[in-house]
Amino acid sequence: MSHPPLDRPRSRGFHEAMGATVIVVVVRSGEGGDRRDDGADELIPVGLGRAVRFVRRSDVRYAEAQGDYARLYTQAGSHLVRVSLAALEEAWGDAGFVRIHRSHLVSLAHVDEMVVESGRCTLRVGGARLTVSRRNTGALRDRLVRGVLPGASRNARAPRGARDPRGSRALPSP
């Protein structure tokens, strides 16, 4: 049985697939000596044919799981990257990205509208309507409203029906 030579050329698809490694570049706002991560914005390289285009994390409206990959949606279009949604959620959680469903991660800065109808919640992000899982609806609603209302963080209240450790019905407001 003969084996193919090791130095035979590979197909173009093989090289493109192997070259899709995700590299994260951090762009710092501020002067050259500033080493803080405040205001840092990641650049995500995405393959576009033979070219590599860089997409800013702040431009990503939402990400959708597609197997072991994630599709990033921006105003300019969508880009497939070789990284899982779970990895993006962990890396981008502090930047305002929230898991709303097992298949979607959303930037809270890009949420235009939240609609709760018949117990089902959907978000409008750009022109897309995304379904929020029942498990995530309450926490998402609280986080969106808390972030929008002036002074809401100072006057945060316990969820309705919550109990304090002593057993009384509602927790007092801080």
Sequence and secondary structure as in RCSB ss.txt:
>XXXX:A:sequence
MSHPPLDRPRSRGFHEAMGATVIVVVVRSGEGGDRRDDGADELIPVGLGRAVRFVRRSDVRYAEAQGDYARLYTQ
AGSHLVRVSLAALEEAWGDAGFVRIHRSHLVSLAHVDEMVVESGRCTLRVGGARLTVSRRNTGALRDRLVRGVLP
GASRNARAPRGARDPRGSRALPSP
>XXXX:A:secstr
     TT    HHHHHHHT     EEE  S TT    TT EEEEEEEETTEEEEEEGGG  EEEEETTEEEEEET
TEEEEESS HHHHHHHHGGGTEEEEETTEEEEGGGEEEEEEETTEEEEEETTEEEEE HHHHHHHHHHHHHHHST
TTTTT    TT   TT  SS    
